[in-house]
Amino acid sequence: RVCCPVAVFPKTLLFLIFVKKKNFFFLIFFFYLKFFSVFSFSKKVFSFSRDDVVKLTLEIKGQEPLAVERMVIPKGEEEKYPWAWRMLRPVATYADKGRVEDFLRDLESLEKHRDLKSEDLTSFGLDAPEVHAAVELRGGKSITLDLGADAPVGAFVYARTGEGAPFLVDKSAKTSFLKKPFDLRDRRAAVFEAFRVQRVEITRPKENLTLIKDGDA
């Protein structure tokens, strides 16, 4: 009789135990990040809440810096300001709340796949990163992320936070963070605060229509 219980510790360890009659044979395979890049620890790069972000600056090689900041909205009046974010650079306009928060969600959930011992930033493309993201948090704290060249093996890209050592992240992160201003700006043809509107005039071929706000309704 052979019994083969299998327990897999997520992404780090494969443990097989073979039992045959009265003899016990233990075969242990440790697929550990240090030895095999295929199996690795995946842990979050950052520990922050996107709700605490007050400003995001994004610098991408070959294009103008992009910056957005959270608007200061009076408590209880959130519905009056559905966009919640404004773009500061390269143009001053409103930002698309959903797209900005999607970006921050990807940053918040970014996982590290492997630490690298070498600090040769040039060989990793981190001396002049393709993507540099800087996030300012409530309380004066800030975090940064640099994304450099693609790794030659596997679907990974070299990354670094602050002055720390390089590490690997999933290549899809670079795709998610390569944003142009148009990707994050508000795309509506007309941007205004609806609650401030007092009068609307509609001009039509046969007749005009005027709507006037009655009080605070």
Accessible surface in RSA format (square Angstrom, percent):
REM  Atomic radii and reference values for relative SASA: ProtOr
REM  Chains: A
REM  Algorithm: Lee & Richards
REM  Probe-radius: 1.40
REM  Slices: 20
REM RES _ NUM      All-atoms   Total-Side   Main-Chain    Non-polar    All polar
REM                ABS   REL    ABS   REL    ABS   REL    ABS   REL    ABS   REL
RES ARG A   1   234.20  98.3 189.45  96.6  44.75 106.5  83.06 113.5 151.14  91.6
RES VAL A   2    88.68  58.4  59.14  53.5  29.54  71.2  59.14  51.4  29.54  80.1
RES CYS A   3    62.20  47.0  57.39  64.0   4.81  11.3  18.12  45.9  44.07  47.5
RES CYS A   4    67.41  51.0  43.73  48.8  23.68  55.7  25.47  64.5  41.94  45.2
RES PRO A   5    66.98  48.8  53.55  48.8  13.43  48.8  64.59  53.3   2.39  14.8
RES VAL A   6    88.23  58.1  52.74  47.7  35.49  85.5  53.18  46.2  35.05  95.1
RES ALA A   7    52.88  48.6  46.17  71.3   6.71  15.3  51.46  72.5   1.43   3.8
RES VAL A   8    97.38  64.1  69.43  62.9  27.94  67.3  70.03  60.9  27.34  74.2
RES PHE A   9   105.23  52.6 104.54  64.8   0.69   1.8 105.11  63.7   0.12   0.3
RES PRO A  10   108.66  79.2  95.19  86.8  13.47  49.0 101.86  84.1   6.80  42.3
RES LYS A  11   111.92  54.6 100.40  61.6  11.52  27.4  78.41  70.6  33.51  35.7
RES THR A  12    25.26  18.0  20.93  21.2   4.33  10.3  11.96  16.1  13.29  20.1
RES LEU A  13    38.52  21.5  34.01  24.3   4.50  11.3  35.39  24.9   3.12   8.4
RES LEU A  14    52.03  29.0  51.91  37.1   0.12   0.3  51.91  36.5   0.12   0.3
RES PHE A  15    53.82  26.9  53.49  33.1   0.34   0.9  53.49  32.4   0.34   1.0
RES LEU A  16    36.13  20.1  36.13  25.8   0.00   0.0  36.13  25.4   0.00   0.0
RES ILE A  17    44.03  25.1  43.18  32.2   0.86   2.1  43.18  31.1   0.86   2.3
RES PHE A  18    69.72  34.9  69.69  43.2   0.03   0.1  69.69  42.3   0.03   0.1
RES VAL A  19    38.18  25.1  37.40  33.9   0.78   1.9  37.40  32.5   0.78   2.1
RES LYS A  20   108.93  53.1 108.39  66.5   0.54   1.3  51.23  46.1  57.70  61.5
RES LYS A  21   162.81  79.4 130.66  80.2  32.15  76.6  88.39  79.6  74.42  79.3
RES LYS A  22   187.76  91.6 170.02 104.3  17.74  42.2 116.95 105.3  70.82  75.4
RES ASN A  23    93.09  64.2  89.52  86.5   3.57   8.6  12.28  29.6  80.80  78.1
RES PHE A  24   126.01  63.0 100.65  62.3  25.36  66.0 100.65  61.0  25.36  72.6
RES PHE A  25   112.29  56.2 109.12  67.6   3.17   8.3 112.29  68.1   0.00   0.0
RES PHE A  26   126.96  63.5  93.92  58.2  33.04  86.0  94.42  57.2  32.55  93.1
RES LEU A  27    80.54  44.9  80.23  57.4   0.31   0.8  80.54  56.6   0.00   0.0
RES ILE A  28    71.83  40.9  48.76  36.3  23.07  55.6  48.76  35.1  23.07  62.6
RES PHE A  29    79.13  39.6  76.40  47.3   2.73   7.1  79.13  48.0   0.00   0.0
RES PHE A  30   122.26  61.2 107.34  66.5  14.92  38.8 107.45  65.1  14.81  42.4
RES PHE A  31    48.29  24.2  48.29  29.9   0.00   0.0  48.29  29.3   0.00   0.0
RES TYR A  32    84.78  39.6  84.78  48.2   0.00   0.0  44.24  33.2  40.54  50.0
RES LEU A  33    23.87  13.3  22.58  16.2   1.29   3.2  22.58  15.9   1.29   3.5
RES LYS A  34   132.57  64.7 106.13  65.1  26.45  63.0  58.58  52.7  74.00  78.8
RES PHE A  35   141.25  70.7 109.12  67.6  32.13  83.6 114.94  69.7  26.31  75.3
RES PHE A  36    98.04  49.1  95.62  59.2   2.42   6.3  98.04  59.4   0.00   0.0
RES SER A  37    41.88  35.4  32.73  43.7   9.15  21.1  11.52  24.5  30.36  42.5
RES VAL A  38   125.67  82.7  95.64  86.6  30.03  72.4 102.81  89.3  22.86  62.0
RES PHE A  39    84.14  42.1  82.42  51.0   1.72   4.5  84.14  51.0   0.00   0.0
RES SER A  40     8.74   7.4   6.96   9.3   1.78   4.1   1.29   2.7   7.45  10.4
RES PHE A  41    85.23  42.6  83.70  51.8   1.53   4.0  83.93  50.9   1.30   3.7
RES SER A  42    31.34  26.5   2.99   4.0  28.35  65.3   2.66   5.7  28.68  40.2
RES LYS A  43   115.47  56.3 110.07  67.5   5.40  12.9  65.23  58.7  50.24  53.5
RES LYS A  44   124.22  60.6 103.82  63.7  20.40  48.6  60.16  54.1  64.06  68.2
RES VAL A  45    27.29  18.0   2.26   2.0  25.03  60.3   2.63   2.3  24.66  66.9
RES PHE A  46    17.86   8.9  10.79   6.7   7.07  18.4  15.26   9.3   2.60   7.4
RES SER A  47   120.84 102.1  82.58 110.2  38.26  88.1  48.94 104.2  71.90 100.7
RES PHE A  48    27.82  13.9   3.83   2.4  23.99  62.4  17.05  10.3  10.77  30.8
RES SER A  49    43.26  36.6  40.93  54.6   2.34   5.4  28.61  60.9  14.65  20.5
RES ARG A  50    67.35  28.3  66.69  34.0   0.66   1.6   6.46   8.8  60.89  36.9
RES ASP A  51    96.32  67.5  93.65  93.2   2.67   6.3  25.93  61.0  70.38  70.2
RES ASP A  52    59.17  41.4  59.17  58.9   0.00   0.0   7.28  17.1  51.88  51.7
RES VAL A  53     0.00   0.0   0.00   0.0   0.00   0.0   0.00   0.0   0.00   0.0
RES VAL A  54    48.99  32.2  46.67  42.2   2.33   5.6  46.67  40.5   2.33   6.3
RES LYS A  55    59.97  29.3  59.85  36.7   0.12   0.3  11.41  10.3  48.56  51.7
RES LEU A  56     0.00   0.0   0.00   0.0   0.00   0.0   0.00   0.0   0.00   0.0
RES THR A  57    24.54  17.5  24.54  24.9   0.00   0.0  15.04  20.2   9.50  14.4
RES LEU A  58     0.09   0.0   0.00   0.0   0.08   0.2   0.00   0.0   0.08   0.2
RES GLU A  59    80.30  46.1  77.17  58.4   3.13   7.5  15.11  29.2  65.19  53.2
RES ILE A  60    16.50   9.4  11.78   8.8   4.72  11.4  12.72   9.2   3.78  10.3
RES LYS A  61   130.66  63.7 101.38  62.2  29.28  69.7  78.98  71.1  51.68  55.0
RES GLY A  62    84.61 104.3   0.00   N/A  84.61 104.3  41.78 114.6  42.83  95.9
RES GLN A  63    56.04  31.3  31.17  22.8  24.87  59.2  29.98  63.8  26.06  19.8
RES GLU A  64   117.80  67.6 110.19  83.4   7.61  18.1  41.01  79.3  76.79  62.7
RES PRO A  65    41.36  30.1  40.81  37.2   0.55   2.0  40.81  33.7   0.55   3.4
RES LEU A  66     0.24   0.1   0.24   0.2   0.00   0.0   0.24   0.2   0.00   0.0
RES ALA A  67     2.03   1.9   2.03   3.1   0.00   0.0   2.03   2.9   0.00   0.0
RES VAL A  68     0.00   0.0   0.00   0.0   0.00   0.0   0.00   0.0   0.00   0.0
RES GLU A  69    48.37  27.8  48.37  36.6   0.00   0.0   2.43   4.7  45.94  37.5
RES ARG A  70    53.08  22.3  41.83  21.3  11.25  26.8  17.72  24.2  35.37  21.4
RES MET A  71    18.25   9.5  11.30   7.5   6.95  16.5  11.31   9.6   6.94   9.2
RES VAL A  72   150.56  99.1 123.19 111.5  27.38  66.0 127.47 110.8  23.09  62.6
RES ILE A  73    38.61  22.0  16.20  12.1  22.40  54.0  16.42  11.8  22.19  60.2
RES PRO A  74    67.82  49.4  55.41  50.5  12.41  45.1  67.65  55.9   0.17   1.0
RES LYS A  75   201.61  98.4 170.76 104.8  30.85  73.4 115.66 104.1  85.95  91.6
RES GLY A  76    66.85  82.4   0.00   N/A  66.85  82.4  33.71  92.5  33.14  74.2
RES GLU A  77    56.88  32.7  55.08  41.7   1.80   4.3  12.48  24.1  44.40  36.3
RES GLU A  78    96.24  55.3  91.21  69.0   5.04  12.0  57.16 110.6  39.08  31.9
RES GLU A  79   170.71  98.0 144.12 109.0  26.58  63.3  65.28 126.3 105.42  86.1
RES LYS A  80    86.49  42.2  76.43  46.9  10.05  23.9  47.69  42.9  38.80  41.3
RES TYR A  81    25.27  11.8  22.78  13.0   2.49   6.5   9.80   7.4  15.47  19.1
RES PRO A  82    74.77  54.5  59.37  54.1  15.41  56.0  66.46  54.9   8.31  51.6
RES TRP A  83    10.34   4.2   5.37   2.6   4.98  11.7  10.34   5.5   0.00   0.0
RES ALA A  84    10.96  10.1  10.96  16.9   0.00   0.0  10.96  15.4   0.00   0.0
RES TRP A  85     0.00   0.0   0.00   0.0   0.00   0.0   0.00   0.0   0.00   0.0
RES ARG A  86    87.31  36.7  87.31  44.5   0.00   0.0  18.61  25.4  68.70  41.6
RES MET A  87     1.35   0.7   0.00   0.0   1.35   3.2   0.00   0.0   1.35   1.8
RES LEU A  88    62.36  34.7  45.14  32.3  17.22  43.3  46.25  32.5  16.10  43.3
RES ARG A  89   116.99  49.1 116.64  59.5   0.35   0.8  37.22  50.9  79.77  48.3
RES PRO A  90    46.07  33.6  12.76  11.6  33.31 121.1  18.49  15.3  27.59 171.4
RES VAL A  91    67.12  44.2  61.49  55.7   5.63  13.6  67.12  58.3   0.00   0.0
RES ALA A  92    94.78  87.1  62.34  96.2  32.45  73.8  63.00  88.7  31.79  84.2
RES THR A  93    34.71  24.7  18.02  18.3  16.68  39.8  20.06  26.9  14.65  22.1
RES TYR A  94    50.60  23.6  50.45  28.7   0.15   0.4  28.16  21.2  22.44  27.7
RES ALA A  95     0.00   0.0   0.00   0.0   0.00   0.0   0.00   0.0   0.00   0.0
RES ASP A  96    40.36  28.3  37.45  37.3   2.90   6.9   4.68  11.0  35.68  35.6
RES LYS A  97    87.54  42.7  84.36  51.8   3.18   7.6  32.37  29.1  55.17  58.8
RES GLY A  98    41.68  51.4   0.00   N/A  41.68  51.4  36.94 101.4   4.75  10.6
RES ARG A  99    98.48  41.3  95.54  48.7   2.94   7.0  19.57  26.7  78.91  47.8
RES VAL A 100     0.00   0.0   0.00   0.0   0.00   0.0   0.00   0.0   0.00   0.0
RES GLU A 101    40.40  23.2  40.40  30.6   0.00   0.0   7.00  13.5  33.40  27.3
RES ASP A 102    74.08  51.9  73.23  72.9   0.85   2.0  23.19  54.6  50.89  50.8
RES PHE A 103     1.81   0.9   0.08   0.1   1.73   4.5   1.51   0.9   0.30   0.9
RES LEU A 104     0.34   0.2   0.34   0.2   0.00   0.0   0.34   0.2   0.00   0.0
RES ARG A 105    97.98  41.1  97.89  49.9   0.09   0.2  49.50  67.7  48.48  29.4
RES ASP A 106    59.40  41.6  54.90  54.6   4.50  10.6   8.56  20.1  50.84  50.7
RES LEU A 107     1.66   0.9   1.66   1.2   0.00   0.0   1.66   1.2   0.00   0.0
RES GLU A 108    30.77  17.7  30.66  23.2   0.10   0.2   7.56  14.6  23.20  18.9
RES SER A 109    56.43  47.7  47.87  63.9   8.56  19.7  32.22  68.6  24.20  33.9
RES LEU A 110    14.56   8.1  10.15   7.3   4.41  11.1  14.56  10.2   0.00   0.0
RES GLU A 111    65.95  37.9  61.02  46.2   4.93  11.7  12.21  23.6  53.74  43.9
RES LYS A 112    40.69  19.8  40.01  24.6   0.67   1.6   5.11   4.6  35.58  37.9
RES HIS A 113    30.50  16.7  30.50  21.2   0.00   0.0  21.46  22.1   9.03  10.5
RES ARG A 114    79.18  33.2  78.25  39.9   0.93   2.2   4.47   6.1  74.72  45.3
RES ASP A 115    76.59  53.6  64.19  63.9  12.40  29.3  30.82  72.5  45.77  45.6
RES LEU A 116    26.55  14.8  21.14  15.1   5.41  13.6  23.55  16.5   3.00   8.1
RES LYS A 117   187.97  91.7 157.27  96.5  30.70  73.1 123.26 110.9  64.71  68.9
RES SER A 118    55.75  47.1  42.10  56.2  13.64  31.4  41.15  87.6  14.59  20.4
RES GLU A 119   128.51  73.8 107.68  81.5  20.84  49.6  31.03  60.0  97.48  79.6
RES ASP A 120    74.62  52.3  64.48  64.2  10.15  24.0  27.99  65.9  46.63  46.5
RES LEU A 121    45.50  25.3  42.38  30.3   3.12   7.8  42.38  29.8   3.12   8.4
RES THR A 122    95.74  68.1  83.94  85.1  11.81  28.1  58.24  78.2  37.51  56.7
RES SER A 123    70.55  59.6  37.41  49.9  33.14  76.3  45.37  96.6  25.18  35.3
RES PHE A 124    22.90  11.5  22.90  14.2   0.00   0.0  22.90  13.9   0.00   0.0
RES GLY A 125    18.73  23.1   0.00   N/A  18.73  23.1  17.54  48.1   1.19   2.7
RES LEU A 126     5.48   3.1   0.02   0.0   5.46  13.7   0.02   0.0   5.46  14.7
RES ASP A 127    86.71  60.7  53.46  53.2  33.25  78.6  23.80  56.0  62.92  62.7
RES ALA A 128    54.86  50.4  47.32  73.0   7.55  17.2  52.72  74.2   2.14   5.7
RES PRO A 129    33.79  24.6  23.20  21.1  10.60  38.5  23.20  19.2  10.60  65.8
RES GLU A 130    58.60  33.6  58.55  44.3   0.05   0.1  15.33  29.6  43.27  35.3
RES VAL A 131     0.13   0.1   0.13   0.1   0.00   0.0   0.13   0.1   0.00   0.0
RES HIS A 132    50.12  27.4  50.10  34.8   0.02   0.0  31.00  31.9  19.12  22.2
RES ALA A 133     1.19   1.1   0.43   0.7   0.76   1.7   0.43   0.6   0.76   2.0
RES ALA A 134    26.05  24.0  24.81  38.3   1.24   2.8  24.81  34.9   1.24   3.3
RES VAL A 135     1.02   0.7   0.80   0.7   0.22   0.5   0.88   0.8   0.14   0.4
RES GLU A 136    79.06  45.4  79.06  59.8   0.00   0.0  22.27  43.1  56.79  46.4
RES LEU A 137    20.18  11.2  16.35  11.7   3.82   9.6  16.35  11.5   3.82  10.3
RES ARG A 138   127.31  53.5 109.99  56.1  17.32  41.2  55.27  75.5  72.04  43.7
RES GLY A 139    83.89 103.4   0.00   N/A  83.89 103.4  42.92 117.8  40.96  91.7
RES GLY A 140    75.28  92.8   0.00   N/A  75.28  92.8  39.52 108.4  35.76  80.1
RES LYS A 141   150.15  73.2 142.76  87.6   7.39  17.6  91.72  82.6  58.43  62.2
RES SER A 142    75.51  63.8  50.27  67.1  25.25  58.2  15.57  33.2  59.94  84.0
RES ILE A 143    36.52  20.8  30.14  22.5   6.38  15.4  36.47  26.3   0.05   0.1
RES THR A 144    41.25  29.3  36.52  37.0   4.73  11.3  31.32  42.1   9.93  15.0
RES LEU A 145     1.23   0.7   0.91   0.6   0.32   0.8   1.06   0.7   0.16   0.4
RES ASP A 146    19.96  14.0  19.79  19.7   0.17   0.4   1.22   2.9  18.74  18.7
RES LEU A 147     0.00   0.0   0.00   0.0   0.00   0.0   0.00   0.0   0.00   0.0
RES GLY A 148     0.15   0.2   0.00   N/A   0.15   0.2   0.15   0.4   0.00   0.0
RES ALA A 149    34.68  31.9  33.25  51.3   1.44   3.3  34.30  48.3   0.38   1.0
RES ASP A 150    62.65  43.9  44.96  44.7  17.69  41.8  18.83  44.3  43.82  43.7
RES ALA A 151    13.51  12.4   4.28   6.6   9.23  21.0   4.28   6.0   9.23  24.4
RES PRO A 152   120.41  87.8  77.75  70.9  42.66 155.1  89.81  74.2  30.60 190.2
RES VAL A 153   114.14  75.1 104.15  94.3   9.99  24.1 107.34  93.3   6.79  18.4
RES GLY A 154    50.03  61.7   0.00   N/A  50.03  61.7  28.43  78.0  21.59  48.4
RES ALA A 155    64.16  59.0  54.16  83.6  10.00  22.7  57.64  81.2   6.52  17.3
RES PHE A 156    35.66  17.8  35.63  22.1   0.04   0.1  35.63  21.6   0.04   0.1
RES VAL A 157     0.00   0.0   0.00   0.0   0.00   0.0   0.00   0.0   0.00   0.0
RES TYR A 158    24.98  11.7  24.98  14.2   0.00   0.0   6.39   4.8  18.59  22.9
RES ALA A 159     0.00   0.0   0.00   0.0   0.00   0.0   0.00   0.0   0.00   0.0
RES ARG A 160    34.29  14.4  34.09  17.4   0.19   0.5   0.12   0.2  34.17  20.7
RES THR A 161    39.70  28.2  35.83  36.3   3.86   9.2  11.03  14.8  28.66  43.3
RES GLY A 162    38.02  46.9   0.00   N/A  38.02  46.9  30.57  83.9   7.45  16.7
RES GLU A 163   155.88  89.5 130.18  98.5  25.69  61.2  65.84 127.3  90.04  73.5
RES GLY A 164    35.00  43.2   0.00   N/A  35.00  43.2  30.70  84.2   4.30   9.6
RES ALA A 165    52.12  47.9  34.98  54.0  17.14  39.0  36.49  51.4  15.63  41.4
RES PRO A 166     0.74   0.5   0.59   0.5   0.15   0.5   0.59   0.5   0.15   0.9
RES PHE A 167     4.32   2.2   4.32   2.7   0.00   0.0   4.32   2.6   0.00   0.0
RES LEU A 168    11.55   6.4  11.55   8.3   0.00   0.0  11.55   8.1   0.00   0.0
RES VAL A 169     0.00   0.0   0.00   0.0   0.00   0.0   0.00   0.0   0.00   0.0
RES ASP A 170    56.79  39.8  56.69  56.4   0.10   0.2  17.46  41.1  39.34  39.2
RES LYS A 171    91.07  44.4  90.93  55.8   0.14   0.3  43.15  38.8  47.92  51.0
RES SER A 172    67.30  56.9  60.04  80.1   7.26  16.7  45.30  96.5  21.99  30.8
RES ALA A 173     7.79   7.2   2.44   3.8   5.35  12.2   7.79  11.0   0.00   0.0
RES LYS A 174    18.57   9.1  18.57  11.4   0.00   0.0  15.31  13.8   3.26   3.5
RES THR A 175   103.79  73.8  93.00  94.3  10.79  25.7  67.71  90.9  36.08  54.5
RES SER A 176    34.39  29.1  27.48  36.7   6.91  15.9   9.16  19.5  25.22  35.3
RES PHE A 177     1.15   0.6   1.15   0.7   0.00   0.0   1.15   0.7   0.00   0.0
RES LEU A 178    77.69  43.3  60.39  43.2  17.30  43.5  61.44  43.1  16.25  43.7
RES LYS A 179    54.11  26.4  53.87  33.1   0.24   0.6   7.18   6.5  46.94  50.0
RES LYS A 180   134.42  65.6 134.42  82.5   0.00   0.0  76.58  68.9  57.84  61.6
RES PRO A 181    31.76  23.1  31.76  29.0   0.00   0.0  31.76  26.2   0.00   0.0
RES PHE A 182   119.85  60.0 117.98  73.1   1.87   4.9 118.36  71.8   1.49   4.3
RES ASP A 183    38.92  27.3  38.49  38.3   0.43   1.0   4.60  10.8  34.32  34.2
RES LEU A 184     0.76   0.4   0.76   0.5   0.00   0.0   0.76   0.5   0.00   0.0
RES ARG A 185    80.55  33.8  80.55  41.1   0.00   0.0   6.06   8.3  74.48  45.1
RES ASP A 186    14.70  10.3   9.78   9.7   4.93  11.6   1.75   4.1  12.95  12.9
RES ARG A 187   106.31  44.6  73.09  37.3  33.23  79.1  42.59  58.2  63.72  38.6
RES ARG A 188   109.03  45.8  89.71  45.7  19.32  46.0  69.05  94.4  39.98  24.2
RES ALA A 189   118.16 108.6  67.74 104.5  50.43 114.7  78.68 110.8  39.49 104.6
RES ALA A 190    64.64  59.4  49.18  75.9  15.46  35.2  54.59  76.9  10.04  26.6
RES VAL A 191    48.79  32.1  18.77  17.0  30.02  72.3  18.77  16.3  30.02  81.4
RES PHE A 192   115.51  57.8 103.60  64.2  11.91  31.0 109.59  66.4   5.92  16.9
RES GLU A 193    30.17  17.3  25.07  19.0   5.10  12.1   7.15  13.8  23.02  18.8
RES ALA A 194    74.09  68.1  61.35  94.7  12.74  29.0  61.52  86.6  12.56  33.3
RES PHE A 195    58.50  29.3  43.04  26.7  15.46  40.2  51.26  31.1   7.24  20.7
RES ARG A 196   142.84  60.0 124.95  63.7  17.89  42.6  48.76  66.6  94.08  57.0
RES VAL A 197    49.93  32.9  40.44  36.6   9.49  22.9  46.43  40.3   3.50   9.5
RES GLN A 198   108.85  60.9 103.14  75.4   5.71  13.6  55.10 117.3  53.75  40.8
RES ARG A 199   132.24  55.5 109.46  55.8  22.78  54.2  46.77  63.9  85.46  51.8
RES VAL A 200    62.67  41.2  59.40  53.8   3.26   7.9  62.67  54.4   0.00   0.0
RES GLU A 201   112.33  64.5  82.87  62.7  29.46  70.1  24.67  47.7  87.66  71.6
RES ILE A 202    70.37  40.0  66.94  49.9   3.43   8.3  70.01  50.4   0.36   1.0
RES THR A 203   116.55  82.9  87.31  88.5  29.24  69.7  59.55  80.0  57.00  86.2
RES ARG A 204   106.86  44.9  97.71  49.8   9.15  21.8  39.28  53.7  67.58  41.0
RES PRO A 205   145.59 106.1  99.79  91.0  45.80 166.5 113.41  93.6  32.18 200.0
RES LYS A 206   202.26  98.7 165.26 101.4  37.00  88.1 115.23 103.7  87.04  92.7
RES GLU A 207   104.40  59.9  95.19  72.0   9.21  21.9  34.12  66.0  70.28  57.4
RES ASN A 208   107.01  73.8  78.99  76.3  28.02  67.5  21.24  51.1  85.77  82.9
RES LEU A 209    70.73  39.4  69.54  49.8   1.19   3.0  70.46  49.5   0.27   0.7
RES THR A 210    60.14  42.8  36.51  37.0  23.63  56.3  18.12  24.3  42.02  63.5
RES LEU A 211    93.03  51.8  89.41  64.0   3.62   9.1  91.93  64.6   1.10   3.0
RES ILE A 212   120.40  68.5  91.07  67.8  29.33  70.7  92.45  66.6  27.95  75.8
RES LYS A 213    64.65  31.5  38.67  23.7  25.98  61.9  28.93  26.0  35.71  38.0
RES ASP A 214   121.69  85.2 109.88 109.4  11.81  27.9  35.90  84.5  85.79  85.6
RES GLY A 215    56.14  69.2   0.00   N/A  56.14  69.2  40.40 110.9  15.73  35.2
RES ASP A 216   149.37 104.6 117.80 117.2  31.57  74.7  38.08  89.6 111.30 111.0
RES ALA A 217   107.69  99.0  52.06  80.3  55.63 126.5  92.76 130.6  14.93  39.6
END  Absolute sums over single chains surface
CHAIN  1 A    14269.8      11599.9       2669.9       8301.7       5968.1
END  Absolute sums over all chains
TOTAL         14269.8      11599.9       2669.9       8301.7       5968.1
